[in-house]
Amino acid sequence: MAQVLEFRLPDLGEGLTEAEIVRWLVEVGDVVAVDQPVVEVETAKAMVDVPCPYAGVVTARFGEEGSELPVGSPLITVAVGAQASEPDTRSESSGNVLVGYGTSEAPARRRRVRREQQVPVPVNGTSAAPEVAEGPVPVISPLVRRLARENGLDLRELTGSGPDGLILRADVEYALRAAAAPGRPAPAPEAAPAPASKTPAAPPSTATAATRIPLKGVRGAVADKLSRSRSEIPDATCWVDADATELMRARAAMNAAGGPKISLLALLARICTAALARFPELNSTVDTAAREIVRLDAVHLGFAAQTERGLVVPVVKDAHARDAESLSAEFARLTEAARTGSLTPAELTGGTFTLNNYGVFGVDGSTPIINHPEAAMLGVGRIIPKPWVHEGELAVRQVVQLSLTFDHRVCDGGTAGGFLRYAADCVEQPAVLLRTL
């Protein structure tokens, strides 16, 4: 006889308390194997495929796509046992769709519910929500699908600009701008009838229309962390221009020698770890409850990465023990994982110092906000040709601005200035690093 087991949303680590359902990977009636992913969720840290620990037939799903579930709440129920895994001849099983989303089931089995709709949660493998027939939509990215869902846009009405008609994020954003353009107002949501009142109706509002974007997921996590940083940390910023000509020449020589390519970010990371070895005050955190400064032995180097989901800060663990080649490989791996949304919570936490290369955005300087609970962040602007006095003569050199934002509780300006000056010296004369190798 089959036994029905309940699988609850597990603790995904690093103190996360809830997750948003991005995409269901199974339907009610599907047969699942042990450790088969059943749902894709988005936490404040990363996209995660959640595997089911049971093998059997899915009898119920809890929560619609776009809804949030707290950790420990029911996710699915699975009937396990000899009879549970037998094929159900009354319905077709899930199949793969070329576009990466959907199933090969009959249209009546598939549905998409917009977030603003109130949908009863299934309690016994069925749902009271109306079934909406639809065919597969050529969308791979769940983020694109969610963007359309949040703005009430029907993807079936769009023509994708990607390969084989694939709908991209740019297609959705263009459609939303077109809907809001003058002369083509977007349809307003239906409003409930107002109750009868003896008070005269107020005149129509002339306020400008606005779009409300929930602060949740990665955006919400970033907002919370940056707000906490500003409210708790008395930060200060210092900066200096440096001649990066010799650093760029050194990198070109290293890469011309053959072997794996060395990235500029890796060389800057080596400079950071060398500077932190001389000024360990900046590789620390503040225990506000105990009123203690906690100096950390290992350097776990975070670096800012811009993705479609927003700003994330992957962490290179034990950066102080890595050479330039190892750092280049790890930066490349984590950057690709950030772009694909496959970073794990462990890869996004535990940093002790952050390197922010905002020069990739074409800007020269910035005053970074410290990545709480760290004590400092080094910012690097773009490297561009500028007039510079070199060996007593005016020349055109490759110049970069370095900026250091630091927690004034852990050190004074002399320490911060010493760190920044040493980093600038390494940029200008890479041979200075040889002293720390």
Residue pairs with C-beta under 8 A, 6 or more apart in sequence:
1 81
1 83
2 56
2 57
2 79
2 80
2 81
2 82
2 83
2 84
3 79
3 80
3 81
3 84
4 59
4 77
4 78
4 79
4 80
5 54
5 56
5 77
5 78
5 79
5 80
6 74
6 76
6 77
7 38
7 52
7 53
7 54
7 74
7 75
7 76
7 77
7 78
8 72
8 73
8 74
8 75
9 19
9 41
9 50
9 69
9 70
9 71
9 72
9 73
9 74
9 75
10 50
10 71
11 71
11 72
12 19
12 41
12 43
12 45
12 48
12 50
12 71
12 345
13 344
13 345
13 346
14 45
14 345
14 346
14 348
14 349
16 43
16 44
16 45
16 71
16 345
17 70
17 71
18 43
18 68
18 69
18 70
18 71
19 41
19 42
19 43
19 48
19 68
19 69
19 71
20 41
20 42
20 43
20 66
20 67
20 68
20 69
20 216
20 217
21 39
21 40
21 41
21 63
21 64
21 65
21 66
21 67
21 68
21 69
22 40
22 41
22 42
22 47
22 65
22 66
22 142
22 143
22 146
23 39
23 40
23 65
23 101
23 142
23 145
24 38
24 39
24 40
24 61
24 65
25 37
25 38
25 39
25 40
25 49
26 32
26 36
26 38
26 39
26 58
26 61
26 76
26 94
27 58
27 61
27 94
27 103
27 105
27 109
27 110
28 58
28 59
28 60
28 61
28 122
28 125
28 126
29 57
29 58
29 88
29 91
29 93
29 125
30 57
30 58
30 93
30 94
31 56
31 57
31 58
31 85
31 87
31 93
32 38
32 52
32 54
32 55
32 56
32 57
32 58
32 78
33 55
34 52
34 53
34 54
34 55
35 51
35 52
35 53
36 51
36 52
37 49
37 50
37 51
37 52
38 50
38 51
38 52
38 58
38 75
38 76
39 49
39 50
39 75
39 76
40 47
40 48
40 49
40 50
40 142
41 47
41 48
41 50
41 69
42 48
42 217
42 218
42 309
43 217
43 345
44 217
44 218
44 220
44 221
45 218
45 221
45 343
45 344
45 345
45 348
45 349
46 312
46 341
46 342
46 343
46 344
46 345
46 347
46 348
47 142
47 309
47 341
47 342
48 344
48 345
50 75
52 76
52 78
54 78
54 80
55 78
55 80
55 85
56 78
56 79
56 80
56 81
56 84
56 85
57 78
57 79
57 84
57 85
57 88
58 76
58 77
58 78
59 76
59 77
59 78
59 79
59 124
59 125
60 76
60 77
60 122
60 123
60 124
60 125
61 75
61 76
61 122
62 69
62 73
62 74
62 75
62 76
62 121
62 122
63 69
63 73
63 75
63 121
64 113
64 115
64 119
64 121
64 129
65 112
65 113
65 146
65 149
66 113
66 114
66 115
66 146
66 149
66 150
67 115
68 216
69 75
77 125
78 84
87 93
91 105
91 106
91 109
92 104
92 105
92 106
92 109
93 105
94 103
94 104
94 105
95 103
95 104
95 105
96 104
97 103
97 104
97 136
98 136
99 136
99 137
99 138
99 139
99 140
99 166
100 139
100 140
101 136
101 137
101 139
101 140
101 142
101 145
102 110
102 136
102 137
103 109
103 110
107 133
107 134
107 135
108 131
108 133
109 131
110 133
110 134
111 129
111 130
111 131
111 132
111 134
112 132
112 134
112 149
113 119
113 129
113 132
114 149
114 152
115 149
115 150
116 152
116 189
119 127
119 129
120 127
120 128
120 129
121 127
134 156
135 156
137 145
137 155
137 156
137 167
138 160
138 162
138 164
138 165
138 166
138 167
139 145
139 155
139 160
139 166
139 167
140 166
141 168
141 169
141 308
143 169
143 308
143 309
143 341
144 167
144 168
144 169
144 172
145 155
147 153
147 169
147 172
147 173
148 154
148 155
148 172
151 172
151 176
152 187
152 189
153 172
153 175
153 176
153 179
155 167
155 172
158 167
158 171
158 172
158 175
159 165
159 171
160 166
160 167
160 168
160 171
161 168
161 170
161 171
162 168
162 171
169 308
176 186
178 184
179 185
179 186
180 186
213 219
214 220
215 223
217 309
217 310
218 309
218 310
218 311
218 312
219 310
222 310
222 311
225 371
225 372
226 369
226 372
228 372
229 235
229 369
229 370
229 371
229 372
230 369
232 288
232 372
233 286
233 370
233 372
233 407
233 409
234 407
234 408
234 409
235 369
235 370
235 405
235 406
235 407
235 408
236 405
236 406
236 408
236 413
236 416
237 367
237 368
237 403
237 404
237 405
237 406
238 403
238 404
238 406
238 413
238 416
238 417
238 420
239 365
239 401
239 402
239 403
239 404
239 420
240 401
240 402
240 420
240 421
240 424
241 399
241 400
241 401
241 402
242 399
242 400
242 401
242 402
242 424
242 427
242 428
243 388
243 390
243 397
243 398
243 399
243 427
243 428
244 383
244 397
244 398
244 399
244 400
244 427
244 428
245 390
245 397
245 398
246 428
246 429
246 430
247 264
247 267
247 426
247 427
247 428
247 430
248 264
248 383
248 398
250 267
250 430
251 262
251 264
251 267
254 262
254 324
255 261
255 262
259 325
260 325
260 328
260 329
261 328
262 324
262 325
262 328
263 327
263 328
263 331
263 332
265 303
265 327
265 328
265 331
265 355
265 357
266 324
266 325
266 327
266 328
266 331
267 324
267 430
268 355
268 357
268 378
268 380
269 301
269 303
269 316
269 319
269 327
269 331
269 355
270 323
270 324
270 327
270 433
271 423
271 426
271 427
271 433
272 299
272 301
272 319
272 353
272 355
272 378
272 423
273 299
273 301
273 319
273 320
274 422
274 426
274 433
274 436
275 282
275 419
275 422
275 423
275 426
276 282
276 283
276 299
276 320
276 353
276 419
277 320
277 436
278 418
278 419
278 422
279 411
279 415
279 418
279 419
279 422
280 295
281 293
281 295
281 375
281 410
281 411
281 415
282 353
282 375
282 376
282 406
282 410
282 411
282 415
282 416
282 419
283 295
283 296
283 299
283 352
283 353
283 375
283 376
284 293
284 294
284 295
284 296
284 352
284 375
284 410
285 293
285 294
285 296
285 352
285 373
285 374
285 375
286 292
286 293
286 294
286 373
286 375
286 407
286 409
286 410
287 293
287 294
293 409
293 410
296 352
298 317
298 318
298 320
298 352
299 318
299 319
299 320
299 352
299 353
300 315
300 316
300 317
300 318
300 319
300 350
300 351
300 352
300 353
301 315
301 316
301 319
301 351
301 352
301 353
301 354
301 355
302 313
302 314
302 315
302 316
302 351
302 353
302 354
302 355
302 371
302 374
303 313
303 314
303 316
303 331
303 334
303 354
303 355
303 356
303 357
304 311
304 312
304 313
304 354
304 355
304 356
304 357
304 358
305 311
305 312
305 313
305 314
305 334
305 335
305 338
305 339
306 361
307 338
307 339
307 341
308 339
308 341
309 341
312 338
312 343
312 348
313 348
313 351
313 354
313 371
314 334
314 335
314 337
314 338
314 343
314 347
314 348
315 334
315 347
315 348
315 349
315 350
315 351
316 322
316 327
316 330
316 331
316 334
317 350
319 327
322 330
334 343
334 347
337 343
337 347
351 371
351 374
352 374
353 374
353 375
353 376
353 377
353 378
354 368
354 370
354 371
354 374
354 376
354 377
354 378
355 377
355 378
355 380
356 366
356 368
356 377
356 378
356 379
356 380
357 379
357 380
358 366
358 368
358 379
358 380
358 381
359 380
359 381
359 382
359 383
359 400
360 382
362 382
363 381
363 382
364 381
364 382
364 384
364 401
365 379
365 381
365 401
365 403
366 379
366 381
366 403
367 379
367 403
367 405
368 377
368 379
368 403
368 405
369 377
369 405
370 376
370 377
370 405
370 406
370 407
371 377
374 407
375 406
375 407
375 409
375 410
375 411
376 404
376 405
376 406
376 407
376 410
376 416
376 419
377 404
377 405
378 402
378 403
378 404
378 420
378 423
379 402
379 403
379 404
379 405
380 400
380 401
380 402
381 400
381 401
381 402
381 403
382 400
383 398
383 399
383 400
384 398
384 399
384 400
385 396
385 397
385 398
385 399
386 396
386 397
386 398
386 399
387 394
387 395
387 396
388 394
388 395
388 396
388 397
388 399
389 395
390 397
400 427
402 420
402 423
402 424
402 427
404 416
404 419
404 420
404 423
406 416
406 419
422 432
425 432
426 432
426 433
